[in-house]
Amino acid sequence: MGIHEDQANRKKLSDLLRFHSSKSGDDFVSFKEYAGRMKDPQKNIYYITGESKKVVETSPFLESLRKRGFEVLYLTDPIDEYAVQQLRDYDGKKLVCATKEGLELEMTDEEKKKRKKKKRKASKLYVKK
């Protein structure tokens, strides 16, 4: 509740929060630990909310994040959703919900080149009338 109600100490309190994640197994992880494990080019902290760890870890929304090797925080306590709405970011990294419509994941330069190449190939298949 402190994150939600105590604006003056929100940053200090956010350092105390712990969550399960897609890479933590049965252990809990802090925002600081998560940020320390972020892969390049990841700039956001991804999370998913749900009623239990079992429910969120099997969510189809996580497929693209797992494929990219991005860790996802599991927010399963009812107050967690309110807390992240108040936090919005941690240490300059935006908190982004994995179930958000139109989720755009960060890409390396190599991945951008591959995507551009695929788009060019696909556009050649399209026949204009």
N, CA and C of each residue as an Amber inpcrd file, in Angstrom:
protein
   387
   0.8140000  -1.1900000   0.0000000   0.0000000   0.0000000   0.0000000
   0.8600000   1.2570000   0.0000000   2.0730000   1.1590000   0.5420000
   2.9500000   2.3180000   0.6100000   3.2690000   2.8860000  -0.7550000
   3.5010000   2.0110000  -1.7430000   3.7810000   2.4520000  -3.1110000
   2.5990000   3.2460000  -3.6440000   1.4320000   2.7840000  -3.3430000
   0.2060000   3.4150000  -3.8400000  -0.0620000   4.7530000  -3.1400000
   0.2020000   4.8220000  -1.8390000  -0.2030000   5.9920000  -1.0710000
   0.9060000   6.9690000  -0.7120000   2.1420000   6.5120000  -0.5860000
   3.2380000   7.3560000  -0.0990000   4.1220000   7.8350000  -1.2470000
   3.7060000   8.8970000  -1.8980000   4.4080000   9.4110000  -3.0660000
   5.8350000   9.8450000  -2.7250000   6.0430000  10.4050000  -1.5570000
   7.3580000  10.9110000  -1.1690000   8.3960000   9.7950000  -1.0420000
   7.9660000   8.6010000  -0.6600000   8.8980000   7.4910000  -0.4380000
   8.7510000   6.3700000  -1.4620000   8.0820000   6.6460000  -2.5530000
   7.7920000   5.6190000  -3.5590000   9.0740000   4.9530000  -4.0860000
  10.0970000   5.7370000  -4.3810000  11.3570000   5.1940000  -4.9250000
  12.0080000   4.2590000  -3.9110000  12.0860000   4.6920000  -2.6530000
  12.6860000   3.8630000  -1.6090000  11.9110000   2.5630000  -1.4300000
  10.5980000   2.6840000  -1.4260000   9.7540000   1.5060000  -1.2380000
   9.8390000   0.5520000  -2.4310000  10.0000000   1.0880000  -3.6310000
  10.0790000   0.2240000  -4.8200000  11.2970000  -0.6830000  -4.7750000
  12.3550000  -0.2530000  -4.0880000  13.5440000  -1.1010000  -3.9450000
  13.2840000  -2.3120000  -3.0520000  12.2320000  -2.2480000  -2.2580000
  11.9080000  -3.3530000  -1.3470000  10.9760000  -4.3980000  -1.9670000
  10.3520000  -4.0680000  -3.0910000   9.3940000  -4.9810000  -3.7170000
  10.0860000  -6.2120000  -4.2930000   9.4080000  -7.3520000  -4.2210000
   9.9210000  -8.6050000  -4.7680000   8.7820000  -9.3190000  -5.4950000
   9.1350000  -9.9410000  -6.6260000   8.1490000 -10.6370000  -7.4530000
   8.7570000 -11.9310000  -7.9790000   7.9010000 -12.8720000  -8.3230000
   8.3490000 -14.0160000  -9.1100000   8.5390000 -13.5000000 -10.5260000
   9.3320000 -14.2230000 -11.3150000   9.5120000 -13.8200000 -12.7100000
   9.6760000 -15.0510000 -13.5850000   9.7070000 -14.8110000 -14.8750000
   9.8500000 -15.9040000 -15.8290000  11.2190000 -16.5710000 -15.7400000
  12.1650000 -15.9490000 -15.0600000  13.5060000 -16.5250000 -14.9360000
  13.9320000 -16.7810000 -13.4970000  13.0500000 -16.5260000 -12.5340000
  13.4630000 -16.6510000 -11.1290000  13.0870000 -17.9800000 -10.4870000
  12.3410000 -18.8160000 -11.1860000  11.9110000 -20.0840000 -10.5960000
  11.0150000 -19.8320000  -9.3970000  11.3590000 -20.4540000  -8.2540000
  10.5690000 -20.2680000  -7.0410000  11.0500000 -19.0850000  -6.2090000
  12.1470000 -18.4580000  -6.6140000  12.6880000 -17.3110000  -5.8890000
  11.9860000 -16.0260000  -6.3030000  12.1960000 -15.0050000  -5.5180000
  11.6670000 -13.6830000  -5.8310000  12.7920000 -12.8160000  -6.3650000
  12.4300000 -11.8140000  -7.1480000  13.4140000 -10.9250000  -7.7550000
  12.9890000  -9.4750000  -7.5080000  13.9780000  -8.6070000  -7.3040000
  13.6970000  -7.1820000  -7.1230000  13.7990000  -6.4850000  -8.4810000
  13.3400000  -5.2440000  -8.5370000  13.4890000  -4.4590000  -9.7570000
  14.9760000  -4.3000000 -10.1010000  15.7960000  -4.1080000  -9.0840000
  17.2380000  -3.9030000  -9.3000000  17.8710000  -5.1530000  -9.9170000
  17.5250000  -6.3230000  -9.3980000  18.0500000  -7.5770000  -9.9500000
  17.5750000  -7.7660000 -11.3890000  16.3020000  -7.4940000 -11.6190000
  15.7300000  -7.6080000 -12.9580000  16.4870000  -6.7020000 -13.9230000
  16.6560000  -5.4420000 -13.5400000  17.3340000  -4.4570000 -14.3990000
  18.7710000  -4.8860000 -14.6900000  19.4080000  -5.5050000 -13.7180000
  20.7840000  -5.9770000 -13.9010000  20.8950000  -7.1220000 -14.8930000
  19.8080000  -7.8420000 -15.1070000  19.8070000  -8.9810000 -16.0390000
  19.2540000  -8.6310000 -17.4150000  18.8160000  -7.3980000 -17.6030000
  18.2090000  -7.0210000 -18.8800000  19.2170000  -7.1640000 -20.0120000
  18.7330000  -7.7130000 -21.1220000  19.5790000  -7.9060000 -22.2990000
  19.4810000  -6.7020000 -23.2200000  20.5470000  -6.4830000 -23.9670000
  20.5230000  -5.4340000 -24.9770000  19.6260000  -5.9100000 -26.1020000
  18.7280000  -5.2000000 -26.6140000  18.4340000  -3.7720000 -26.5640000
  17.2760000  -3.4260000 -25.6210000  16.9490000  -4.3040000 -24.6800000
  15.7850000  -4.0970000 -23.8120000  15.9140000  -2.8180000 -23.0020000
  14.8660000  -2.0020000 -23.0520000  14.8470000  -0.7410000 -22.3160000
  13.7050000  -0.6760000 -21.3050000  12.7680000  -1.6110000 -21.4010000
  11.5840000  -1.6110000 -20.5380000  11.6020000  -2.7900000 -19.5850000
  10.8730000  -2.6440000 -18.4880000  10.6440000  -3.7370000 -17.5450000
   9.2570000  -4.2860000 -17.8600000   9.1890000  -5.5460000 -18.2280000
   7.9240000  -6.1590000 -18.6190000   7.3110000  -6.9160000 -17.4490000
   6.0030000  -6.8200000 -17.3350000   5.2890000  -7.5190000 -16.2730000
   3.9490000  -8.0150000 -16.8020000   3.3870000  -8.9670000 -16.0630000
   2.0420000  -9.4620000 -16.3510000   1.3250000  -9.6330000 -15.0250000
   0.0510000  -9.2760000 -14.9950000  -0.7380000  -9.4260000 -13.7720000
  -1.6890000 -10.6020000 -13.9280000  -2.0010000 -11.2170000 -12.8120000
  -2.9270000 -12.3460000 -12.8290000  -3.1770000 -12.8650000 -11.4320000
  -4.0550000 -13.8570000 -11.3530000  -4.4660000 -14.3390000 -10.0370000
  -3.4700000 -15.2770000  -9.3650000  -2.5850000 -15.9100000 -10.1470000
  -1.5800000 -16.7940000  -9.5570000  -0.3840000 -16.9310000 -10.4980000
   0.7160000 -17.3950000  -9.9350000   1.9280000 -17.6180000 -10.7400000
   1.6410000 -18.6300000 -11.8400000   0.9220000 -19.6840000 -11.4930000
   0.6030000 -20.7450000 -12.4570000  -0.1770000 -20.1930000 -13.6510000
  -1.1120000 -19.2920000 -13.3890000  -1.9330000 -18.7120000 -14.4510000
  -1.0860000 -17.8180000 -15.3610000  -0.2830000 -16.9250000 -14.7790000
   0.4490000 -15.9660000 -15.6080000   1.6020000 -16.5980000 -16.3740000
   2.2470000 -17.6140000 -15.8000000   3.3880000 -18.2060000 -16.4990000
   2.9800000 -19.0160000 -17.7320000   1.7050000 -19.3350000 -17.8490000
   1.2330000 -20.0640000 -19.0280000   0.4880000 -19.1630000 -20.0120000
   0.5540000 -17.8730000 -19.7830000  -0.1550000 -16.9220000 -20.6410000
   0.4650000 -16.8670000 -22.0420000  -0.3580000 -16.8980000 -23.0760000
   0.1660000 -16.7900000 -24.4460000   0.7790000 -15.4160000 -24.7370000
   0.4860000 -14.4130000 -23.9130000   1.0640000 -13.0810000 -24.0920000
   2.5840000 -13.0860000 -23.8940000   3.0960000 -14.1020000 -23.2170000
   4.5230000 -14.1450000 -22.9070000   5.3710000 -14.7780000 -24.0040000
   4.7480000 -15.3900000 -24.9850000   5.4890000 -16.1130000 -26.0240000
   6.5340000 -15.2520000 -26.7190000   6.1460000 -14.0770000 -27.1840000
   7.0940000 -13.2330000 -27.9190000   8.2020000 -12.7200000 -27.0030000
   7.8960000 -12.4670000 -25.7500000   8.9160000 -12.0090000 -24.8070000
   9.9040000 -13.1250000 -24.4910000   9.3970000 -14.3290000 -24.2820000
  10.2810000 -15.4790000 -24.0290000  11.1770000 -15.7510000 -25.2350000
  10.5820000 -15.6650000 -26.4080000  11.3220000 -15.9080000 -27.6410000
  12.5180000 -14.9560000 -27.7580000  12.3400000 -13.7250000 -27.3110000
  13.3980000 -12.7170000 -27.3550000  14.3570000 -12.8320000 -26.1800000
  14.0260000 -13.6760000 -25.1950000  14.8790000 -13.8350000 -24.0200000
  14.6440000 -12.7820000 -22.9500000  13.5270000 -12.0440000 -23.0350000
  13.2130000 -11.0060000 -22.0580000  12.5490000 -11.6250000 -20.8370000
  12.9460000 -11.1870000 -19.6770000  12.3570000 -11.6300000 -18.4180000
  11.0530000 -10.8670000 -18.1850000  10.0810000 -11.5350000 -17.5650000
   8.7880000 -10.9160000 -17.2730000   8.4850000 -11.1010000 -15.7910000
   8.1180000 -10.0160000 -15.1220000   7.7350000 -10.0840000 -13.7180000
   6.2980000 -10.5670000 -13.6170000   6.0370000 -11.4360000 -12.6350000
   4.6950000 -11.9480000 -12.3950000   4.0950000 -11.2030000 -11.2070000
   3.1250000 -10.3610000 -11.4660000   2.4580000  -9.6000000 -10.4150000
   1.1410000 -10.2860000 -10.0920000   1.1290000 -11.0350000  -8.9990000
  -0.0180000 -11.8900000  -8.6930000  -0.7860000 -11.4570000  -7.4400000
  -0.2980000 -10.4780000  -6.7420000  -1.0070000  -9.9640000  -5.5780000
  -1.9820000  -8.8810000  -6.0490000  -3.2030000  -8.8420000  -5.5260000
  -4.1700000  -7.8410000  -5.9950000  -3.6620000  -6.3960000  -5.9390000
  -2.8300000  -6.0550000  -4.9780000  -2.3370000  -4.6770000  -4.8510000
  -1.2430000  -4.3560000  -5.8790000  -0.6260000  -5.3740000  -6.4670000
   0.4690000  -5.1630000  -7.4250000   0.0610000  -4.2880000  -8.6020000
  -1.1140000  -4.5290000  -9.1300000  -1.5680000  -3.7690000 -10.2900000
  -1.7020000  -2.2800000  -9.9650000  -2.1920000  -1.9790000  -8.7800000
  -2.2950000  -0.5810000  -8.3450000  -0.9040000   0.0200000  -8.1470000
  -0.0070000  -0.7750000  -7.5960000   1.3520000  -0.2870000  -7.3350000
   2.0670000   0.0880000  -8.6310000   2.0000000  -0.7560000  -9.6600000
   2.7020000  -0.4340000 -10.9130000   2.0650000   0.7500000 -11.6300000
   0.7870000   0.9700000 -11.4250000   0.1480000   2.1550000 -12.0130000
   0.7100000   3.4280000 -11.3880000   1.0850000   3.3510000 -10.1310000
   1.6650000   4.5000000  -9.4440000   3.1580000   4.6390000  -9.7630000
   3.8540000   3.5370000  -9.9000000   5.3060000   3.5740000 -10.1670000
   5.6050000   4.0600000 -11.5850000   5.0460000   3.4080000 -12.5440000
   5.2160000   3.6910000 -13.9790000   6.6200000   3.4270000 -14.4930000
   7.6540000   3.6390000 -13.6850000   9.0160000   3.3230000 -14.1220000
   9.8820000   3.0370000 -12.9070000  11.0250000   2.4340000 -13.1820000
  12.0060000   2.1680000 -12.1410000  13.3820000   2.4750000 -12.7140000
  14.0940000   3.3550000 -12.1010000  15.4560000   3.7120000 -12.4970000
  15.5520000   4.0610000 -13.9890000  14.5630000   4.8050000 -14.4690000
  14.5580000   5.2400000 -15.8620000  14.0360000   4.2120000 -16.8520000
  13.6290000   3.0500000 -16.3580000  13.1000000   1.9940000 -17.2200000
  11.5810000   1.9390000 -17.0420000  10.8730000   2.0820000 -18.1310000
   9.4110000   2.1150000 -18.1040000   8.8530000   0.7280000 -17.7790000
   7.8280000   0.6810000 -16.9270000   7.1400000  -0.5710000 -16.6260000
   6.0600000  -0.7730000 -17.6850000   6.1330000  -1.8930000 -18.4030000
   5.2230000  -2.1560000 -19.5200000   4.5190000  -3.4880000 -19.3040000
   3.1920000  -3.4550000 -19.4170000   2.3910000  -4.6670000 -19.2590000
   2.5060000  -5.5320000 -20.5190000   2.8000000  -6.8090000 -20.3380000
   2.9660000  -7.7410000 -21.4590000   1.6590000  -7.9890000 -22.2020000
   0.5320000  -7.6800000 -21.5760000  -0.7620000  -7.9120000 -22.2240000
  -1.2660000  -6.6690000 -22.9570000  -0.4500000  -5.6370000 -22.9690000
  -0.8190000  -4.3710000 -23.6210000  -1.0040000  -4.5770000 -25.1240000
  -2.0900000  -4.0530000 -25.6530000  -2.3570000  -4.1720000 -27.0870000
  -1.3040000  -3.3920000 -27.8680000  -0.8100000  -3.9940000 -28.9370000
   0.1860000  -3.3310000 -29.7770000   1.5590000  -3.2620000 -29.1400000
   1.8900000  -4.2200000 -28.2890000   3.1810000  -4.2390000 -27.6070000
   4.3150000  -4.2820000 -28.6220000   5.1900000  -3.2950000 -28.5780000
   6.3380000  -3.2200000 -29.4770000   7.5950000  -3.5380000 -28.6810000
   8.2840000  -4.6040000 -29.0590000   9.4970000  -4.9880000 -28.3610000
  10.7120000  -4.3410000 -29.0120000  11.6940000  -4.0370000 -28.1910000
  12.9190000  -3.4580000 -28.6940000  13.6480000  -4.4800000 -29.5660000
  14.3450000  -3.9890000 -30.5960000  15.0760000  -4.8810000 -31.4960000
  16.5180000  -4.4050000 -31.6480000  17.4190000  -5.3720000 -31.8370000
  18.8020000  -5.0330000 -32.1400000  18.8650000  -4.5800000 -33.5950000
  19.9730000  -3.9820000 -33.9860000  20.1340000  -3.5390000 -35.3760000
  20.0240000  -4.7190000 -36.3340000  20.5750000  -5.8620000 -35.9370000
  20.5180000  -7.0640000 -36.7820000  19.0760000  -7.5290000 -36.9690000
  18.3000000  -7.5100000 -35.8930000  16.8970000  -7.9060000 -35.9780000
  16.0940000  -6.9380000 -36.8480000  16.4200000  -5.6560000 -36.7690000
  15.7500000  -4.6580000 -37.6010000  16.0310000  -4.9180000 -39.0790000
  17.2790000  -5.2670000 -39.3970000  17.6560000  -5.5580000 -40.7840000
  16.9090000  -6.7850000 -41.2910000  16.8200000  -7.8220000 -40.4610000
  16.1070000  -9.0430000 -40.8500000  14.6350000  -8.7470000 -41.1060000
  14.0300000  -7.9470000 -40.2290000  12.6140000  -7.6110000 -40.3920000
  12.3890000  -6.8140000 -41.6750000  13.2790000  -5.8720000 -41.9450000
  13.1650000  -5.0480000 -43.1490000  13.2820000  -5.9250000 -44.4020000
  14.2010000  -6.8830000 -44.3570000  14.4050000  -7.7970000 -45.4790000
  13.1470000  -8.6500000 -45.7070000  12.5600000  -9.1410000 -44.6300000
  11.3330000  -9.9390000 -44.7410000  10.1880000  -9.1120000 -45.3060000
  10.0980000  -7.8490000 -44.8830000   9.0420000  -6.9690000 -45.3960000
   9.2100000  -6.7480000 -46.8950000  10.4640000  -6.5520000 -47.3280000
  10.7180000  -6.3560000 -48.7640000  10.3120000  -7.5860000 -49.5590000
  10.6530000  -8.7590000 -49.0480000  10.2800000 -10.0130000 -49.7150000
   8.7630000 -10.1450000 -49.7910000   8.1020000  -9.8440000 -48.6890000
   6.6470000  -9.9560000 -48.6490000   5.9870000  -8.9520000 -49.5910000
   6.5470000  -7.7580000 -49.6780000   5.9450000  -6.7490000 -50.5380000
   6.0460000  -7.1330000 -52.0100000   7.0590000  -7.9110000 -52.3790000
   7.2030000  -8.3940000 -53.7550000   6.1290000  -9.4180000 -54.0820000
   5.6240000 -10.0900000 -53.0540000   4.5800000 -11.0970000 -53.2830000
   3.2210000 -10.4540000 -53.5160000   3.0720000  -9.2410000 -53.0390000
   1.8080000  -8.5260000 -53.1740000   1.6950000  -7.9720000 -54.5910000
   0.6270000  -8.3340000 -55.2650000   0.4110000  -7.9060000 -56.6440000
  -0.6000000  -6.7700000 -56.6480000  -0.2050000  -5.6440000 -57.2050000
  -1.0970000  -4.4940000 -57.2970000  -1.9920000  -4.6440000 -58.5130000
  -3.2370000  -4.2520000 -58.3900000  -4.1900000  -4.3260000 -59.5050000
  -4.4150000  -2.9680000 -60.0850000
